Amino acid sequence: MCGIALLYDERITVDEHQARMRAALKAMQHRGPDDDGLWQGPSISIGHRRLSIIDQSGSIQPMISPDGRYVLSFNGEIYNYQELRPDLEAHWQFQTHGDTEVLLAGLVTVGTSFIDRMEGMWAFALWDNVAQRLLLCRDRMGKKPLYYQEEGGFLACASELPTLKRLAGWPWAEDMDSSADFFRHGYYLPGTTAYQGVRELLPGHLLDWSPRKTCAEQPYWSLQIRTFQGSKEDAAAELRMKLIRAVKRRMVADVEVGAFLSGGVDSSLVVSIMCAELGVLPKTFTIGFQERSYDEREFAGQIATQRGTDHHVRVLESWDRAQLTSLILNNVGQPFADSSLLPTFMVSQLAASKVKVALSGDGGDELFSGYQRYQARTILRWYLRLPKALRSGVEKIIRAMPEPMAHHSRSLIKKAHLFQDIINRIEEETPYFAPVLYPQAQRNRLFPILSERGHQPPLIPAEANADDIQRMMAADALIYLPQDILVKVDRASMGCSLETRAPFLDRDVVELAFSLPRSWHRSGLSGKKMLRRAFADLLPANIWNRRKQGFGVPIHDWFRQDLGREFEELLAKDSGPINAAEALSLLRQHRQGQRDHGYRLWSLYIYLLWKNSEHV
């Protein structure tokens, strides 16, 4: 796991190239504290920061082909590199023992079709010094980030936005269409960023660029929703085999591999496979909360005890503003509204004190229908059949009750309020492509100048449209997962120089999961049916039967204390497109206990934190 950077600019000197690249590499030292490298050619600089996981003493980057023609800077891991290497040995004399040279050899001798054989997570830049041609590539599910800025004969790319900014030759300006997207969803849509002219390479895409050629992205993989041929028992057996293999592949390392353990189904299953199927007793890591409704330490401890792992726990007692500011400005580089970024950073910090690699359960909810919103959509089908007058009366009763500040997993009244929110957003979320933070009317009041702004939503595979919940799962896997979950985990973990690996995002597991009928994943109000069918023996019943909790943070409490006052101060400095009066009204309702606007206020706060900093 590393960080990459590249700058092509014919207008600046060699010294300026080197100065910008050194500044860029320094900005992402956290991604690779073990080593750094810089290669320079005419008008081009390629940099690399390394976190040494495989072939620690070799595989120095940027890696240059024996004839000097190709230069590679690579971030990620190719888990099946040992399987791929023998087919390349007839055409390549290997000098190292890692996956980087396998990637270089495959791209040089086979071409871009070699990418289809790879299983892993990656973002790489390959420069052809003879043809003056650049190839950028990002993994299928978007686990590893890659941003770029291109204009005429200029191109810069990097693993993180703050790094890219140091390579750019001009100031950045806010993209108001992207700001509209952020306030709608809490994150940016695939391919976009907060800045004009700064793009994110799409997951599963290549970019073929040269100084005299128009820049264009091309897909090399897309999610195909096929029909599984076989019975439920066949599917369960295949899923068990493929997920165990996915975990085993992600154990390949020359350093110790640990695991996050939240106490939910997905991380508990990954840990149980490591222990029961692979005979590994890893170090496991959990973050806890003082507020009981958010705390999962009991369940994580149960799995750790059952499996005999070396378990480590840390409790989030208060939020650290300086830490949050640093994460947003120096790691994410743009507004990001998922408040679980903070506990993810803390559990990564804990893990990084013991290991260099940790497995996670990311992707399990999207692939196997685990989110509460799928359950809510099922209930909604029945609820909307009721007479409109009856539904209106129910809403009045619910809204008359103050919304509890507890986590939804511990409060029926809270669930009722959240369900009513979903009803109020149903038209906006049909057809579904991502959850929205605010109903349209409220968003128009809060952000009046953005009401007609925003990017077109990404395309969802046509096959997913046959079933609304299947469409939700596909959309979450292609939009919410890479734009929220994977951004959060990558920036938080790499901010601590920790590599995270996600077995559920194995290509074979993803494609199998989406080949199964929705009814095999979810029946009635229960999800993850196929996962349970395949692995019922590995987890106790109370873990399988738990309500989905998520990695929530008690921000509702924070806004009734110091964070609320700080929010008011930021709003007074520069509110940007936010209607300050409407935002203060939300805060007032929250403080008075009428509604829990915590996550909405958080999205506004994060934007203001970024807006009032030197971001452009």
Helices and strands as residue ranges (DSSP letters): E 2-8, H 14-27, G 29-31, E 35-41, E 44-50, E 63-64, E 70-78, H 81-88, H 99-109, G 112-117, E 120-128, E 133-138, E 147-151, E 154-158, H 161-167, H 176-185, E 198-200, E 205-209, E 216-219, H 232-249, E 257-260, H 265-272, I 273-277, E 283-289, G 292-294, H 297-307, E 310-316, H 321-326, I 327-332, H 341-352, E 357-359, H 364-368, H 372-383, H 388-400, G 408-410, H 412-425, H 440-446, G 448-450, G 462-466, H 468-475, I 476-485, H 486-494, E 499-501, G 503-505, H 507-513, H 518-521, H 529-535, G 536-538, H 541-544, H 555-559, H 562-573, H 580-591, H 598-611
